[in-house]
């Protein structure tokens, strides 16, 4: 390996991009990359921006027809409610750690079971930070579930200051919609953005500090495409879904951008004392939900890790380029190993595998799994207030939503949640030159296909998994 590199050895001749503190919330949100290379902006317009515009025109009549024909939320049984929370993309929220305040709130219910009973909570309390426009309502909720063998049961829902159970009839039924609303907001504005925004710094640093001929660059480059421009448009564009202007046909949320950005900040900076919302740290070793969803994600992670750990054997321990790259990344991303830690034990392989898995499999699966939830089971907007007592009068489910709510939801699902791959993981080409590395790439593709064939349930087809954040 040469000791010195020329300026032209780097992708953009060492002229950026580079991360910087978030301009709007520097202490709450992940670093941003604001100055994008022209090539990447053009790539976004060509493959993403044009799709948004064409879908906006072509899909609007379909969304209008759908909203006219399906103007009412789906009724949901307790069994369907639990299944949605524990087997879908929402199962990421299952938290086995009950904080002391949770134990106090649910004491009457916890004491009814043996001490070895497994309890989980789904904490959607940050909904208290979501502002709402007149006529719309949200509510903070915490749902308590009990796990018996492989079966989950919903014990109680804390909504505001109330603790409700199925015995509370109409109040219980109404509270379930506020839980599902909070679950949809959390995936959109708290949990899923952690697969987007924190990785921008690593993306930019890799492009700017690692020579194109280096094996580290070759391994990561196929997983960097479009991400910077996609994330920039989400945060900074006045036409972003985050802006949620009332005139937008694809703005499904209940309030202004201020509330949405506050939830983004919660996802990154966390909530002190709340086990469900720790401050962001780079996951060198990802954790997986206790669900079929988690097992699906884990199966792909193992394939990626096995591939990466074999490839990096060709990078010398103590490599100066890797060391400098890690030092840059650790400066910007909490929990990222620095130039010394990167070479300890399996840290290098785990760090790279976590990145590749996050921006490809984890990201695409989130999108497909959320997109697969029926639109009328996702109450982005609710037009009745949450229950204020244990016993409320019967309500008409038709009063919870209007046709326009489902039109906007349907548009958002089509434009932003449905996976659209520009470059697929299955087609990735690392531009390896050495025969043994080429063989490793071929084996990697084979094992991806085997994993896809053996997956049950199959939350996303391998052919739909993008190699990077492309939507």
FENDA-V885795 format. One record per pair of residues at least 6 apart in sequence whose ideal C-beta (glycine too) atoms are under 8 Angstrom apart, sorted by sequence separation. I is the first residue (numbers start at 1). J is the second residue. D is the distance in Angstrom with one decimal. If there is no record, write none. Layout:
I/J/D + I/J/D
This chain:
7/13/4.9 + 22/28/7.4 + 84/90/6.3 + 85/91/7.0 + 113/119/7.9 + 132/138/5.7 + 146/152/7.1 + 147/153/7.9 + 157/163/7.5 + 158/164/7.8 + 166/172/5.3 + 210/216/5.4 + 211/217/6.3 + 212/218/7.9 + 234/240/5.3 + 237/243/7.4 + 245/251/6.1 + 253/259/7.5 + 271/277/4.0 + 288/294/3.7 + 330/336/4.4 + 341/347/6.0 + 342/348/5.2 + 432/438/5.1 + 452/458/7.3 + 7/14/5.5 + 22/29/4.1 + 103/110/6.5 + 145/152/5.1 + 146/153/5.0 + 156/163/5.5 + 157/164/5.0 + 164/171/5.4 + 165/172/6.6 + 210/217/4.3 + 233/240/6.2 + 234/241/7.4 + 235/242/6.8 + 238/245/7.9 + 241/248/7.7 + 244/251/4.3 + 253/260/6.2 + 270/277/4.8 + 288/295/7.2 + 315/322/6.3 + 329/336/4.6 + 330/337/6.3 + 337/344/7.8 + 430/437/7.5 + 22/30/6.8 + 76/84/7.5 + 85/93/7.5 + 86/94/6.6 + 98/106/7.5 + 130/138/5.0 + 145/153/6.6 + 156/164/6.5 + 157/165/7.8 + 164/172/5.1 + 234/242/6.1 + 243/251/7.4 + 270/278/4.9 + 289/297/7.7 + 330/338/4.1 + 432/440/7.7 + 22/31/6.6 + 23/32/7.0 + 85/94/7.8 + 110/119/6.7 + 145/154/5.5 + 146/155/5.4 + 156/165/5.2 + 162/171/7.4 + 212/221/7.7 + 239/248/7.4 + 241/250/6.2 + 244/253/4.7 + 270/279/3.6 + 288/297/5.5 + 330/339/7.7 + 342/351/6.6 + 432/441/5.9 + 452/461/6.7 + 21/31/6.0 + 22/32/5.1 + 144/154/7.4 + 145/155/6.4 + 155/165/7.2 + 206/216/7.5 + 210/220/7.8 + 241/251/6.3 + 267/277/7.7 + 269/279/5.6 + 270/280/7.0 + 288/298/4.5 + 326/336/7.2 + 337/347/5.2 + 452/462/3.7 + 20/31/6.3 + 21/32/7.6 + 23/34/7.1 + 127/138/4.8 + 143/154/6.4 + 144/155/4.6 + 164/175/5.2 + 206/217/6.6 + 241/252/7.7 + 244/255/6.9 + 266/277/6.2 + 268/279/7.4 + 269/280/7.4 + 286/297/7.9 + 326/337/5.9 + 327/338/5.4 + 330/341/7.9 + 384/395/6.0 + 430/441/5.6 + 451/462/7.5 + 19/31/4.0 + 20/32/6.4 + 98/110/7.9 + 127/139/6.2 + 128/140/4.3 + 144/156/4.8 + 154/166/7.8 + 241/253/7.9 + 244/256/6.1 + 268/280/4.8 + 326/338/5.6 + 327/339/4.3 + 429/441/7.6 + 19/32/6.8 + 20/33/7.5 + 127/140/4.7 + 143/156/7.7 + 144/157/7.4 + 162/175/7.9 + 244/257/5.8 + 267/280/7.2 + 288/301/7.7 + 326/339/4.6 + 428/441/7.9 + 449/462/6.5 + 19/33/5.5 + 20/34/6.3 + 126/140/7.1 + 127/141/7.0 + 143/157/5.1 + 144/158/7.5 + 206/220/5.2 + 207/221/7.9 + 243/257/4.9 + 337/351/6.0 + 448/462/5.9 + 18/33/7.0 + 125/140/4.2 + 142/157/7.4 + 143/158/7.7 + 157/172/7.2 + 206/221/7.5 + 242/257/5.7 + 286/301/6.3 + 324/339/6.6 + 326/341/7.6 + 336/351/7.2 + 384/399/5.8 + 17/33/4.9 + 124/140/6.5 + 125/141/7.1 + 141/157/5.9 + 142/158/4.4 + 159/175/4.7 + 244/260/6.2 + 323/339/3.5 + 326/342/4.1 + 383/399/6.5 + 384/400/5.5 + 18/35/7.5 + 124/141/4.8 + 125/142/6.0 + 141/158/6.4 + 207/224/6.5 + 322/339/7.6 + 323/340/7.7 + 383/400/5.9 + 428/445/7.9 + 17/35/6.0 + 124/142/7.0 + 141/159/4.9 + 157/175/4.8 + 206/224/6.4 + 242/260/4.8 + 382/400/5.6 + 383/401/6.3 + 16/35/5.8 + 17/36/5.9 + 102/121/5.9 + 123/142/5.1 + 124/143/7.6 + 140/159/7.4 + 157/176/7.3 + 159/178/6.0 + 242/261/6.9 + 323/342/7.0 + 382/401/7.2 + 383/402/6.8 + 426/445/6.4 + 17/37/6.2 + 122/142/7.2 + 139/159/5.3 + 140/160/6.7 + 159/179/7.8 + 322/342/6.4 + 323/343/7.7 + 381/401/6.3 + 16/37/7.1 + 98/119/6.2 + 121/142/5.7 + 122/143/4.4 + 139/160/5.8 + 203/224/4.9 + 322/343/7.8 + 379/400/6.9 + 381/402/8.0 + 96/118/7.0 + 121/143/6.6 + 157/179/6.2 + 242/264/7.6 + 379/401/6.9 + 383/405/7.9 + 426/448/6.2 + 17/40/7.9 + 96/119/7.3 + 98/121/5.9 + 121/144/5.8 + 122/145/7.0 + 425/448/6.9 + 426/449/7.4 + 96/120/5.4 + 120/144/7.8 + 121/145/7.3 + 203/227/5.4 + 204/228/6.5 + 381/405/4.3 + 12/37/5.5 + 95/120/6.2 + 119/144/6.4 + 120/145/4.7 + 203/228/5.7 + 318/343/6.1 + 326/351/7.9 + 380/405/6.8 + 94/120/4.7 + 95/121/5.1 + 119/145/6.9 + 120/146/7.8 + 317/343/5.2 + 322/348/7.2 + 95/122/7.1 + 119/146/5.7 + 120/147/6.3 + 200/227/6.9 + 381/408/7.9 + 94/122/6.4 + 95/123/6.3 + 118/146/6.9 + 119/147/7.5 + 199/227/6.8 + 200/228/5.9 + 380/408/7.6 + 381/409/7.9 + 93/122/4.5 + 117/146/6.1 + 118/147/4.2 + 380/409/5.5 + 93/123/7.1 + 118/148/7.8 + 376/406/6.7 + 93/124/7.5 + 117/148/7.9 + 196/227/7.5 + 200/231/5.5 + 375/406/6.3 + 378/409/6.3 + 90/122/7.4 + 120/152/7.4 + 380/412/7.8 + 113/146/6.7 + 315/348/7.7 + 141/175/6.9 + 196/230/7.5 + 197/231/5.8 + 375/409/5.3 + 109/144/6.4 + 196/231/5.1 + 375/410/5.6 + 119/155/7.8 + 139/175/7.9 + 143/179/5.6 + 312/348/5.7 + 426/462/5.5 + 85/122/5.9 + 105/142/7.2 + 141/178/5.7 + 309/346/6.9 + 312/349/5.8 + 425/462/7.1 + 426/463/6.3 + 106/144/5.1 + 141/179/4.9 + 196/234/7.0 + 197/235/7.3 + 375/413/5.9 + 139/178/4.4 + 424/463/6.5 + 426/465/7.2 + 428/467/4.9 + 102/142/6.7 + 138/178/7.2 + 309/349/3.9 + 312/352/6.9 + 424/464/7.8 + 425/465/4.5 + 427/467/7.4 + 137/178/7.9 + 141/182/5.4 + 308/349/5.2 + 419/460/7.2 + 424/465/6.5 + 425/466/6.6 + 102/144/7.8 + 139/181/7.9 + 140/182/7.3 + 371/413/6.0 + 424/466/6.2 + 425/467/4.6 + 138/181/6.4 + 139/182/7.5 + 421/464/6.4 + 423/466/6.5 + 424/467/6.2 + 138/182/7.3 + 305/349/6.4 + 308/352/5.0 + 309/353/7.4 + 421/465/7.2 + 422/466/6.9 + 423/467/5.0 + 305/350/7.0 + 308/353/4.6 + 419/464/5.1 + 421/466/4.1 + 423/468/7.0 + 109/155/5.1 + 371/417/4.4 + 419/465/7.9 + 421/467/7.9 + 109/156/5.2 + 138/185/7.6 + 370/417/5.5 + 371/418/5.0 + 419/466/6.9 + 423/470/6.9 + 305/353/4.1 + 308/356/6.8 + 371/419/7.1 + 422/470/4.8 + 106/155/7.5 + 304/353/5.0 + 421/470/6.3 + 106/156/6.1 + 367/417/5.7 + 420/470/7.0 + 94/145/7.5 + 127/178/7.9 + 282/333/5.1 + 284/335/7.0 + 367/418/7.2 + 368/419/5.3 + 420/471/5.0 + 106/158/7.3 + 282/334/6.7 + 283/335/7.4 + 284/336/8.0 + 301/353/6.8 + 304/356/5.4 + 305/357/7.8 + 367/419/4.8 + 419/471/6.5 + 105/158/5.5 + 189/242/7.9 + 281/334/5.0 + 282/335/3.9 + 284/337/6.6 + 304/357/4.9 + 418/471/8.0 + 109/163/7.9 + 127/181/7.5 + 280/334/6.3 + 281/335/3.2 + 282/336/4.4 + 108/163/7.8 + 124/179/6.5 + 127/182/4.7 + 130/185/6.5 + 279/334/7.2 + 280/335/7.8 + 364/419/5.5 + 416/471/7.1 + 109/165/7.8 + 301/357/4.8 + 304/360/8.0 + 106/163/7.1 + 122/179/7.4 + 300/357/6.5 + 304/361/7.3 + 364/421/7.6 + 85/143/6.9 + 105/163/6.6 + 124/182/3.1 + 127/185/6.3 + 86/145/7.1 + 124/183/6.3 + 85/145/7.3 + 126/186/7.3 + 297/357/7.8 + 301/361/7.2 + 122/183/7.3 + 124/185/7.6 + 300/361/4.3 + 364/425/7.9 + 124/186/5.9 + 82/145/7.0 + 284/347/6.3 + 126/190/6.5 + 297/361/6.5 + 361/425/7.3 + 285/350/5.5 + 297/362/6.0 + 360/425/4.9 + 86/152/4.6 + 284/350/5.0 + 85/152/7.6 + 197/264/7.6 + 284/351/5.4 + 185/253/7.4 + 286/354/5.5 + 297/365/6.3 + 85/154/7.7 + 282/351/7.7 + 285/354/7.2 + 296/365/7.0 + 82/152/5.2 + 198/268/7.1 + 284/354/6.0 + 82/153/6.6 + 189/260/5.5 + 193/264/5.6 + 197/268/7.1 + 283/354/5.5 + 286/357/6.8 + 82/154/5.1 + 282/354/7.4 + 286/358/7.3 + 293/365/7.9 + 81/154/6.5 + 190/263/5.3 + 194/267/5.6 + 189/263/3.9 + 190/264/7.3 + 193/267/5.6 + 194/268/7.1 + 189/264/5.8 + 193/268/7.8 + 283/358/7.7 + 78/154/6.2 + 190/266/5.8 + 191/267/6.5 + 286/362/7.7 + 293/369/6.9 + 186/263/7.9 + 190/267/3.9 + 185/263/6.6 + 189/267/7.1 + 198/280/5.9 + 198/282/7.0 + 194/280/6.2 + 190/277/7.7 + 372/459/7.9 + 78/166/6.2 + 219/308/7.0 + 93/183/6.9 + 369/459/5.1 + 368/459/6.4 + 369/460/7.1 + 219/311/6.0 + 368/460/3.9 + 90/183/4.7 + 93/186/6.6 + 219/312/7.6 + 85/179/7.6 + 365/459/5.2 + 81/176/5.3 + 92/187/7.7 + 365/460/4.8 + 84/180/7.2 + 215/311/7.1 + 364/460/5.8 + 368/464/6.2 + 90/187/6.9 + 215/312/7.5 + 78/176/7.9 + 81/179/7.6 + 85/183/7.0 + 89/187/5.9 + 93/191/7.5 + 81/180/7.6 + 84/183/8.0 + 92/191/6.0 + 215/314/5.9 + 216/315/6.6 + 76/176/6.2 + 215/315/5.4 + 364/464/6.5 + 365/465/7.5 + 76/177/8.0 + 364/465/4.4 + 364/466/5.4 + 216/319/7.9 + 363/466/7.4 + 73/177/6.7 + 76/180/7.5 + 361/465/5.9 + 367/471/6.8 + 216/321/6.5 + 360/465/5.9 + 216/322/5.8 + 360/466/6.4 + 363/469/5.6 + 214/321/5.4 + 360/467/5.5 + 360/468/6.6 + 216/325/6.6 + 359/468/5.3 + 211/321/6.8 + 359/469/5.1 + 210/321/5.9 + 209/321/7.9 + 133/246/7.2 + 209/324/6.3 + 210/325/5.5 + 138/254/5.8 + 209/325/5.6 + 137/254/7.5 + 138/255/7.9 + 136/254/4.0 + 136/255/7.2 + 206/325/6.8 + 209/328/5.8 + 205/325/6.5 + 314/434/7.2 + 133/254/6.4 + 132/254/4.6 + 133/255/5.7 + 314/436/8.0 + 130/253/7.9 + 132/255/4.6 + 133/256/7.2 + 205/328/4.7 + 314/437/6.7 + 130/254/6.7 + 131/255/4.0 + 205/329/5.5 + 130/255/5.8 + 131/256/6.0 + 254/380/7.0 + 311/437/6.3 + 131/258/5.9 + 132/259/7.5 + 202/329/5.3 + 205/332/7.2 + 253/380/6.1 + 254/381/5.4 + 131/259/3.9 + 201/329/6.6 + 252/380/4.0 + 253/381/7.7 + 254/382/7.5 + 130/259/4.3 + 252/381/6.9 + 311/440/5.8 + 129/259/6.5 + 130/260/7.7 + 310/440/5.3 + 131/262/8.0 + 201/332/4.0 + 202/333/6.6 + 130/262/7.3 + 201/333/5.4 + 220/352/7.1 + 223/355/7.0 + 227/359/6.6 + 129/262/4.5 + 130/263/6.4 + 219/352/6.5 + 223/356/5.2 + 307/440/6.3 + 129/263/6.1 + 202/336/7.5 + 307/441/7.9 + 198/333/6.0 + 220/355/7.0 + 216/352/7.9 + 220/356/7.4 + 223/359/5.4 + 307/443/7.4 + 126/263/5.9 + 129/266/6.5 + 219/356/7.9 + 223/360/6.2 + 307/444/4.1 + 126/266/4.8 + 304/444/8.0 + 307/447/7.4 + 303/444/7.1 + 306/447/7.2 + 303/447/4.7 + 126/271/7.0 + 303/448/5.9 + 125/271/7.9 + 300/448/7.4 + 303/451/5.4 + 125/274/7.4 + 123/274/6.8 + 126/277/6.9 + 300/451/5.8 + 299/451/5.3 + 123/276/3.9 + 202/355/6.2 + 252/405/7.4 + 123/277/7.3 + 121/276/7.1 + 299/454/7.7 + 199/355/6.7 + 252/408/4.7 + 299/455/6.6 + 251/408/5.9 + 252/409/4.7 + 249/407/7.0 + 250/408/6.3 + 199/358/6.7 + 249/408/6.3 + 252/411/7.9 + 296/455/5.9 + 199/359/5.9 + 248/408/7.6 + 252/412/4.6 + 250/411/4.0 + 251/412/7.5 + 296/457/7.0 + 249/411/5.2 + 250/412/4.9 + 296/458/7.5 + 195/358/5.5 + 296/459/5.0 + 195/359/6.9 + 32/197/7.5 + 250/415/5.3 + 292/457/5.6 + 250/416/7.2 + 293/459/6.3 + 30/197/4.0 + 31/198/7.9 + 33/200/4.8 + 195/362/5.6 + 196/363/7.5 + 29/197/7.0 + 30/198/4.4 + 32/200/6.5 + 33/201/7.3 + 195/363/4.7 + 31/200/6.8 + 30/200/6.9 + 31/201/4.8 + 33/203/7.3 + 120/290/7.8 + 30/201/7.4 + 33/204/4.6 + 192/363/7.9 + 195/366/6.6 + 241/412/6.2 + 101/273/7.9 + 99/273/6.8 + 192/366/5.2 + 241/415/7.8 + 99/274/6.5 + 241/416/5.7 + 99/275/5.5 + 48/226/6.6 + 97/275/4.3 + 192/370/7.9 + 47/226/6.8 + 187/366/7.0 + 95/275/6.0 + 19/200/6.4 + 48/229/7.3 + 95/276/4.8 + 19/201/3.9 + 43/225/7.2 + 44/226/6.0 + 48/230/6.5 + 188/370/8.0 + 43/226/6.2 + 93/276/7.1 + 187/370/5.8 + 49/233/7.9 + 19/204/5.4 + 44/229/3.4 + 48/233/7.8 + 18/204/5.5 + 19/205/7.0 + 40/226/7.4 + 43/229/6.8 + 44/230/6.6 + 63/249/7.7 + 184/370/7.9 + 17/204/4.2 + 18/205/7.3 + 16/204/7.4 + 40/228/5.8 + 41/229/5.8 + 40/229/5.1 + 44/233/6.9 + 60/249/6.3 + 17/207/6.5 + 18/208/5.9 + 17/208/6.3 + 16/208/5.8 + 36/228/5.6 + 15/208/7.9 + 36/229/5.9 + 56/249/7.1 + 14/208/6.5 + 56/250/7.3 + 96/290/7.3 + 184/378/4.9 + 12/207/6.4 + 33/228/5.1 + 94/289/5.9 + 184/379/7.3 + 185/380/7.7 + 11/207/4.9 + 12/208/6.5 + 36/232/6.1 + 94/290/5.7 + 184/380/5.9 + 226/422/6.4 + 11/208/7.3 + 92/289/4.9 + 94/291/6.7 + 180/377/6.8 + 225/422/7.3 + 10/208/6.8 + 33/231/7.7 + 34/232/7.0 + 91/289/4.6 + 180/378/7.0 + 181/379/4.7 + 225/423/6.0 + 10/209/7.7 + 32/231/7.7 + 33/232/6.8 + 91/290/7.5 + 180/379/5.6 + 181/380/6.8 + 10/210/7.7 + 32/232/7.3 + 91/291/3.7 + 10/211/5.8 + 11/212/5.7 + 91/292/7.8 + 92/293/7.1 + 178/379/8.0 + 181/382/5.8 + 222/423/7.1 + 9/211/4.3 + 10/212/6.8 + 34/236/7.3 + 91/293/4.7 + 92/294/7.8 + 177/379/5.0 + 9/212/6.4 + 32/235/6.4 + 91/294/6.9 + 9/213/6.6 + 32/236/7.8 + 87/291/5.9 + 89/293/6.5 + 178/382/6.7 + 86/291/5.9 + 87/292/5.8 + 88/293/6.8 + 177/382/6.1 + 223/428/7.8 + 5/211/4.9 + 11/217/7.8 + 87/293/6.6 + 222/428/4.6 + 222/429/6.8 + 178/386/5.3 + 222/430/6.3 + 221/430/7.9 + 174/384/7.1 + 17/228/6.4 + 175/386/6.9 + 219/430/6.1 + 174/386/6.9 + 175/387/5.9 + 218/430/5.1 + 1/214/7.9 + 22/235/7.9 + 174/387/5.2 + 218/431/5.5 + 218/432/6.6 + 171/387/3.8 + 170/387/7.6 + 171/389/6.9 + 174/392/7.0 + 168/387/7.8 + 171/390/5.8 + 171/391/6.4 + 170/391/7.5 + 171/392/4.9 + 174/395/6.5 + 168/390/4.9 + 169/391/7.1 + 170/392/5.1 + 215/437/8.0 + 164/387/7.0 + 168/391/6.6 + 170/393/6.8 + 177/400/6.5 + 170/394/5.4 + 162/387/6.4 + 170/395/6.5 + 160/386/6.2 + 162/388/7.6 + 164/390/6.6 + 159/386/5.6 + 162/389/7.3 + 159/387/6.6 + 160/388/7.6 + 162/390/6.6 + 29/261/7.7 + 29/264/6.0 + 25/261/6.7 + 29/265/5.4 + 24/261/6.8 + 28/265/3.5 + 30/268/5.2 + 231/469/7.0 + 25/264/8.0 + 29/268/5.3 + 230/469/5.6 + 25/265/5.4 + 28/268/6.4 + 29/269/7.5 + 230/470/6.7 + 28/269/4.7 + 227/468/5.4 + 230/471/6.7 + 27/269/7.3 + 225/467/7.1 + 226/468/6.2 + 227/469/3.9 + 225/468/4.8 + 226/469/6.7 + 227/470/7.5 + 138/382/7.2 + 223/467/5.7 + 224/468/5.9 + 226/470/4.5 + 136/381/5.6 + 137/382/5.2 + 222/467/5.1 + 223/468/4.8 + 225/470/6.9 + 136/382/6.8 + 137/383/7.1 + 222/468/7.0 + 136/383/6.4 + 137/384/6.6 + 139/386/3.9 + 135/383/6.0 + 137/385/4.9 + 137/386/6.2 + 30/280/7.1 + 199/469/7.3 + 196/469/5.9 + 195/469/7.4 + 89/365/7.7 + 89/366/5.8 + 89/369/3.8 + 88/369/6.0 + 89/370/5.1 + 88/372/7.9 + 89/373/7.6 + 88/373/6.3 + 84/373/7.3 + 84/377/7.1 + 74/374/6.2 + 31/332/5.1 + 76/377/6.7 + 31/333/7.7 + 74/376/4.5 + 73/376/5.5 + 74/377/4.9 + 72/376/7.1 + 73/377/7.4 + 70/375/7.5 + 70/376/5.6 + 73/379/5.7 + 66/375/7.5 + 19/332/5.1 + 1/316/7.6 + 1/319/7.5 + 1/321/8.0 + 75/397/6.6 + 73/397/6.0 + 72/397/5.9 + 72/398/5.3 + 71/398/7.4 + 73/400/5.5 + 72/400/7.8 + 73/401/5.7 + 72/401/6.8 + 71/401/6.9 + 71/402/7.0 + 71/403/4.5 + 68/403/6.1 + 71/406/6.3 + 67/403/4.5 + 70/406/6.2 + 67/404/7.0 + 67/405/7.8 + 67/406/4.1 + 66/406/6.8 + 67/407/3.9 + 66/407/7.6 + 64/407/5.8 + 67/410/6.3 + 63/407/5.2 + 66/410/5.2 + 63/410/4.0 + 62/410/7.7 + 63/411/4.9 + 60/411/6.9 + 63/414/6.9 + 59/411/6.7 + 56/411/7.6 + 59/414/4.9 + 59/415/7.7 + 55/414/5.9 + 56/415/6.9 + 55/415/5.4 + 52/415/5.8 + 51/420/6.3 + 48/420/7.9 + 48/422/7.6 + 47/422/4.7 + 48/470/7.1 + 47/470/7.4 + 48/471/6.8
